[in-house]
C-alpha cells in the first residue's frame, strides 16, 4: 500500500475538519476549556496531545497482534502514561512556566478520550503508518480548536497574543476596555459552542 494512499490521506485529513475530534465527535472538551485562557498554553497542550497520540498509536499498532484482548485497555494506558510522563518532564525542563499553567492537565492526557478512542478504534486494527497519520491528524485537529479559542480569549481578554500587546495604548486611552469575561472558564464553553455552531452551519448546511 502506498504511503500516501487515499485511505492514508483520509486518516490524516478528515480529523482536521469533517471528523474533527472536538467539533464533530465532541471529545476532549474538558482540557479544551481548561487551557485556552491564553494562546501559548493552548499551543503547547495541542502539540503535546498530537505527539502523544501519534506515537501511542504507532506503538499499539506495532504490538497489536501480541496484546491479549482482555488486557488491551491496560496495555494502552501503560503506553500512554509512559509517553505522558516523558512529555511532562520535557515540558518542565524546557518550558517550566507553561507546564505550571497547564498544571494537572498534562497528566490528565492519560485519560483523554481522544487518545483512548483512537487507540481502540484505529491503532488496534491498522498498521503503524496509517495509525501514525491518524494520530497526527486527530492531534492537530484538537490543537486547531484550542488555538482558535485561545487566540480569541487572549486577544479580547488581555489585548495580546503570546504575551505581545496587539491593541495599541491609544485604543485604551479612547475608552476601550479588555473583556474580563474572556478569561473566565465559562467563556471558553460559549466560544467553543460558537465554533461548533459555525462549523456545522457551514459544512452541513445542505443536510
Residue pairs with C-beta under 8 A, 6 or more apart in sequence:
1 7
1 8
2 8
3 129
7 130
8 129
8 130
8 133
11 122
11 130
11 133
11 134
11 137
12 133
12 134
12 136
12 137
13 137
14 137
15 21
15 134
15 137
15 138
15 140
15 141
16 137
16 140
16 141
16 144
17 141
17 203
18 24
18 203
19 25
19 141
20 141
20 142
20 144
20 145
20 199
21 27
21 28
21 114
21 117
21 138
21 141
21 142
22 28
22 29
22 32
22 141
22 142
22 145
22 192
22 196
23 141
23 145
23 195
23 196
23 199
23 200
24 199
25 114
25 117
26 196
27 112
27 113
27 114
27 117
28 49
28 112
28 113
28 114
28 142
29 192
30 108
31 45
31 49
31 105
31 108
31 109
31 112
32 142
32 145
32 146
32 149
32 188
32 192
33 185
33 188
33 189
33 192
34 105
34 185
34 188
35 41
35 42
35 45
35 101
35 102
35 105
35 146
35 150
36 42
36 146
36 149
36 150
36 153
36 188
37 150
37 153
37 154
37 157
37 183
37 185
37 188
38 101
38 150
38 153
38 154
38 158
39 147
39 150
39 151
39 154
39 161
39 162
40 98
40 101
40 150
40 162
40 163
41 98
41 101
41 102
41 150
42 143
42 146
42 147
42 149
42 150
42 151
43 143
43 146
43 147
43 150
44 91
44 95
44 98
44 102
45 102
45 105
45 106
45 143
45 146
46 139
46 140
46 142
46 143
46 144
46 146
46 147
47 139
47 143
48 87
48 91
48 106
48 109
49 109
49 112
49 114
49 115
49 139
49 142
49 143
50 135
50 136
50 139
50 140
50 142
50 143
51 83
51 87
51 139
52 80
52 83
52 84
52 87
52 109
52 115
52 139
53 114
53 115
53 118
53 135
53 136
53 138
53 139
54 132
54 135
54 136
54 139
55 83
55 132
55 135
56 76
56 79
56 80
56 83
56 115
56 119
56 123
56 135
57 118
57 119
57 122
57 123
57 128
57 131
57 132
57 134
57 135
58 123
58 128
58 131
58 132
58 135
59 79
60 67
60 75
60 76
60 79
60 119
60 123
60 124
60 131
61 123
61 124
61 126
61 127
61 128
61 130
61 131
61 132
62 128
63 75
64 123
64 124
64 125
67 75
67 124
72 120
72 124
73 116
73 120
76 116
76 119
76 120
77 110
77 116
79 119
80 109
80 110
80 115
80 116
80 119
81 110
84 106
84 107
84 109
84 110
87 106
87 109
88 99
88 106
88 107
91 98
91 99
91 102
91 106
92 99
99 106
109 115
114 138
114 139
114 142
118 131
118 134
118 135
118 138
122 130
122 131
122 134
123 131
123 134
123 135
126 134
145 192
145 195
148 195
149 188
149 191
149 192
149 195
151 161
152 182
152 191
153 182
153 183
153 187
153 188
153 191
154 160
154 161
154 162
154 182
155 161
155 166
155 167
156 178
156 179
156 182
157 178
157 179
157 180
157 181
157 182
157 183
157 187
158 178
158 182
158 183
159 165
159 166
159 167
159 172
159 178
160 166
160 167
167 176
181 187
